Amino acid sequence: MKFDNYSSAAAAWAAHRPQFEAAGIYLPGALSYVVEQYRSDPMAMDAQPQLVTAPNTGIPAFLTTLVDPDVYRVLFAPTRAAEIFGEVRKGSWTDQTAMFPVVEAVGEVSSYGDYNNNGHSGANINWPQRQAYLFQTIAEYGELEVERAGLGKINWVSEIDGAATNVLARFLNNTYFRGVQGLQNFGLLNDPNLSAPLTPATKAYGGVKWVNNGQIVATANEIFADIQALWLQMVQQTAGLVDQRTKMTLAMSPESELAMTATNSFGVNVSDLLKKNFPNLTIENAVQYGASSSLNPVGVVGGNLVQLLADAIEGQDVGYVAFNEKLRTHPIVRDLSSWKKKMTSGTWGAIIRMPAGISQMLGV
């Protein structure tokens, strides 16, 4: 076939294309037969009015795309309850209720007499209880998504398992601070036996806060005086069983910890004052002690909270956070083209054996 112009050549190709495709020949980039004048003069092909193939500027973009092998993971606030109060295991995942016996010595004396039978000594026993809460999550992954992630150098199974353990650990930490609603399961911040929080003293600059909008608004001496008030409250609650040498933990929000750097006119900051006057005091922070906000939904509604916790009194632990199952992975279940497994943890919340060994201040 010979074509004198491009229009007739293009029309003919459009008419014949279905026949070629029916025979299994696909030329998606072809738009026309070659016009006769270009057939006789192959050196003039560069003058053809339109390309047979689609125009492009080079190779596919993915060939020049780098995938960084260093995988970064989104970070979350640290889980600090176990560091602040200590963590132990109590029982197993089959246990639903725990009893914590408390024995109190009782008695009275009487004047001595050879024939007097007065006076009596005994003991009173209570059995405070806490209820366990079991919780779970499911890790799932399919064959195709595992292989596709592998193309991007991502170990998908490891990432899903890591996410599951992280979810369980974060919820466990949250129960250590807040317990579980509807059960006899309480946390460090809401145990009903804790004494009411103190109110900070009014500061020279106004208000009661240590830090406001990221700025220290109290002097070092004022901040130290508030901490002294916390210690005095604990001394009064324990009838003097706590002194300056007692091992204690001062827990607060990361923002409130900034106040520990406040320096007085003698160049001494709050941390220096604490080290000198309370040599066995440790400072810890957790976001749960901060004021509740859109950025910190796990915070305290009334403002920044500070707790002073004695580690032990007369050799007995003031308390601890407790679990009955830290992590139990159940059998992997094989589906048609995927796998899944259940992962379980259990919590008792915070077991505060001696509430008198904790004092707190709200609104700093």
Salt bridges, closest charged atoms under 4 A:
GLU36 OE1 - ARG39 NE 3.38
GLU83 OE1 - ARG80 NE 3.88
GLU87 OE1 - LYS326 NZ 3.21
GLU143 OE2 - ARG334 NH2 2.66
GLU159 OE2 - ARG73 NH2 2.47
ASP161 OD2 - LYS341 NZ 3.43
ASP191 OD2 - ARG130 NH2 3.38
ASP226 OD2 - LYS203 NZ 2.84
ASP243 OD2 - ARG245 NH2 3.38
GLU325 OE1 - ARG89 NH2 3.51
GLU325 OE1 - ARG328 NH2 3.66
